[in-house]
Amino acid sequence: MAEASRTDDSFHVFDTTLRDGAQREGINLTVADKLAIARHLDEFGVGFIEGGWPGANPRDTEFFARAAAELDLRNARLVAFGATRRAGGKAAEDPQLAALVTSGAPVVTLVAKAHDRHVELALRTTLDENLEMVRDSVAYLRAQGRRVFIDCEHFFDGYKANRAYALAVVRAAHEAGADVVVLCDTNGGMLPAGVRDTVADVLRDCHTYKPGARIGIHAQDDTGCAVANTLAAVDAGATHVQCTANGYGERVGNANLFPVVGALEIKYDRRVLPPGSLAEMTRISHAIAEVVNLAPSTHQPYVGFSAFAHKAGLHASAIKVDPDLYQHIDPETVGNTMRMLVSDMAGRASVELKGKELGYDLSTDRDLAGRVVARVKEQENLGYTYESADASFELLLRDEVRGSRERFYTLESWRTISEQGPNGFSGNEATVKLSAKGERRIATGEGNGPVDALDKALRTALDGIYPQLGRLELVDYKVRILEGQHGTGSKTRVLIETSDGTAGWSTVGVADNVVAASWLALEDAYTYGLIRAGLEPTE
Amino acid sequence: MAEASRTDDSFHVFDTTLRDGAQREGINLTVADKLAIARHLDEFGVGFIEGGWPGANPRDTEFFARAAAELDLRNARLVAFGATRRAGGKAAEDPQLAALVTSGAPVVTLVAKAHDRHVELALRTTLDENLEMVRDSVAYLRAQGRRVFIDCEHFFDGYKANRAYALAVVRAAHEAGADVVVLCDTNGGMLPAGVRDTVADVLRDCHTYKPGARIGIHAQDDTGCAVANTLAAVDAGATHVQCTANGYGERVGNANLFPVVGALEIKYDRRVLPPGSLAEMTRISHAIAEVVNLAPSTHQPYVGFSAFAHKAGLHASAIKVDPDLYQHIDPETVGNTMRMLVSDMAGRASVELKGKELGYDLSTDRDLAGRVVARVKEQENLGYTYESADASFELLLRDEVRGSRERFYTLESWRTISEQGPNGFSGNEATVKLSAKGERRIATGEGNGPVDALDKALRTALDGIYPQLGRLELVDYKVRILEGQHGTGSKTRVLIETSDGTAGWSTVGVADNVVAASWLALEDAYTYGLIRAGLEPTE
């Protein structure tokens, strides 16, 4: 491993997405997922990646075996997680400690109990034996050439219940050779002021017996303060922060890596990432969300799709003067972008700004801008939203400029059939009838579902007439059921993302049901694609 | 208004969901929505509800008119929001200030610029005239018998740029008779330590000219610290907190009312709500999410569906010993509940706990528990998730206990047709063929969409055979597209919530397409409903 390329050791950004993050409800990671996430985290530049608990979980054992063979980490060191040896046993004979060594990870995090009541009730051993377990386990792993971090579980609750014992666990770990002792707010009940005071007190105590002793922080978000708690610990002298990508974790989640790193880099002006990495933050956050198969949180600080989105009419007019007056940082610093939202709250000023973004000058034609605002309001009442469907908004805008919709074909009808028959047979079929350039076409397509079949039928119907459609691909498809708020039944909104290989665009359709809504979004997607390809409407 | 029933004035919980919260991307509130939210907030017990900007927005003007006629607030006072008078004008002649008075709201919040650069660039007036606008506007509204709060926009950035001027704005407001001057972190770039120091400094300054002067805090969440920033201000002496339900707001959002109130009530042991309200927090949070038509955030502190959900196998076994060791508060304090999650990470211990929750003792039959764990893993690999589909999990469990699926009919086939024809005709039709109690049935249903049609066809087919189905109603329907992570195409997961009028249950189906997945969830929903109704399977 090329030590020279690693960031220096004075401050640790320690990621535990693969272990603690995976505890989040709804996350289920395969080994391939874990390897993919490790690559993203390494590229982002964290110093440590906790990969899991080898020996306790076959999937994690496999992860470390494959990581050794397949991962070529440039910035991060791999960390194996485990517990201190069994009560009454010997570290050298403990099978779980042996599995940590076998994992090949150069760094090991051991969880140790620091709350007297947990020692008695969960470990069912004596307070002294617990201290011995810490000493013995750390010494054993150090003798095997491993760097050791100790996670003091339930530290803050333990400190409140029995300060002397909690401090004794920290001391046992430090004296046995742990590099960092991490104070964990396992149940997540702390607030920043308490974290700051406790970390400061612990560090004062540590420095009486080991000058330079290091403390880390592991915060859970149960009070909504995990990021602030992490920063409060840093304020008090912690030099190791444990986080997870997008704040994934058990219950509410863990301290979110991205706002923690964002604050350290931008607000503290402290270099904790390799140069250039911060600008990749938004992309990395979304890529990891993709792998764990959760929609990226649109309202996540720094990296959320909405993090720099402006809606208020009041602000919209002032943003024309100077965008920096309305943003705490330049979104490009973290690889994000400012967006003006089209919404009936925003009025003319933001429609004009949005038009400008798309290359239309609406400021000279107040009548046109007024018609666009009115159409947006009308459509929003039906359940449309243009905030994340730029292409559909641009088509609406072009409609108003032209006075009519641009059409490349005239639809006669479509029909989809989904069925499941005896003997497990199942199928989806769609038929589209339309005319284009004076020619009537009827085409039938089969697909994985009714929408897929409809897509294939439409492409087949237009085959030969618009060869440009061949380059278009549907890359994302989202369905949202809009609740009927007053018992009047629900509507379905479909968002489709389409790509022509060089750029992507989003379209929206709203209807009583998913098939009809998909059809509308599909029509917009292809109409926009053909306009982008430089074609003139024919119908 | 019954003043006696209001909480005392020494600390203000001020909600701005209806004004600032409505700026969130994706929120569009009707007047009826706003009235519904105001009722929920009043029931929860906030002291102030900021309803909007009458005069600037016709919808907000209508809201105040209807609020006066229709709302009977028990705990809260209604607040109208507006800006200080125009530069160069007179407060008494300002149409927007007049609209605030006309609104009838007993309290007015006026936004004032506190950042010198904003005064010059956005207001385009002099620093002195801005101070005069504050004094004049406050004095005018006071003379009209209104209580006045001043929101100092961009206060923290202004304080950094020009402390003396920022303090001068606060002083002008206090001296003109404002009850509270609220320091706004409009761009949301602050961290708790900075907020605490700034608020303390401002209060020191205020108390030199007005002993007892009050300061409030309005935090945005752009650094992920809005809750902590709000609490830091309280630590420094602020006695008025501005929040929004579920943290709704522009960009990342505002300080979330629920964790702020949760911390104040539980961690600070400070009574800021009427007695009994805290236990309504989870319900109120979800009810407001329902009205604004956003899915409640599952990972929200205190009130999220996952906020007290335990997944880890390690924890699951310890939770058997004492749940309080693994929760920062008793979930019932805030009206939430502990949940054990069924997941392949959890293993036998949590399947046993989950079984116990459902009334099955699996601890005595290790073989059965093992089979259930294996089935769950197998299904999770297909894309199923039982974490939020208890009824489907219980059916799986009963399958393993019985050795086969309980069936109330034998399906032969189903088919759905969706079509759109010429002249705007559109329709959805489904046909189901099945046999039940020896009788073969064929039924066709029409609906808003293919799933609705399928539901109607199934009910019609079973009509007369199981009259119990008449009581069952589908109350929620969610679709999730599971991305094919390795280019192998996508799957669709459908979650259905069903109610029999007294209780609800959730079921899940996964298939290549939305119709087939819905069918599976529908079958589980009705099977479970018939079992609940006490029926014995017949097939």
Interface residues (C-beta under 8 A of the other chain):
Chain A: A22 Q23 R24 E25 G26 N28 A32 D33 N57 R117 H118 L121 A122 H154 T186 N187 G188 G189 L191 P192 A193 D221 D222 T223 G224 C225 V227 A228 N229 L231 A232 D235 G247 E250 R251 V252 G253 N256 P259 G262 A263 K267 E290 V291 N293 T298 H299 Q300 P301 Y302 G304 S306 A307 F308 A309 H310 K311 A312 H315 A318 V321 D322 L325 Y326 Q327 H328 I329 L341 S343 D344 M345 E380 T385 E387 L411 E412 S413 W414 R415 T416 I417 S418 E419 Q420 G421 P422 S426 N428 G447 N448 G449 P450 V451 D452 Y477 K478 V479 I481 L482 E483 Q485 H486 G489 S490 T492 D512 N513 V514 V515 A516 W519
Chain B: A22 Q23 R24 E25 G26 N28 A32 D33 N57 R117 H118 L121 A122 H154 T186 N187 G188 G189 L191 P192 A193 D221 D222 T223 G224 C225 V227 A228 N229 L231 A232 D235 G247 E250 R251 V252 G253 N256 P259 G262 A263 K267 E290 V291 N293 T298 H299 Q300 P301 Y302 G304 S306 A307 F308 A309 H310 K311 A312 H315 A318 V321 D322 L325 Y326 Q327 H328 I329 L341 S343 D344 M345 E380 T385 E387 L411 E412 S413 W414 R415 T416 I417 S418 E419 Q420 G421 P422 S426 N428 G447 N448 G449 P450 V451 D452 D476 Y477 K478 V479 I481 L482 E483 Q485 H486 G489 S490 T492 D512 N513 V514 V515 A516 W519
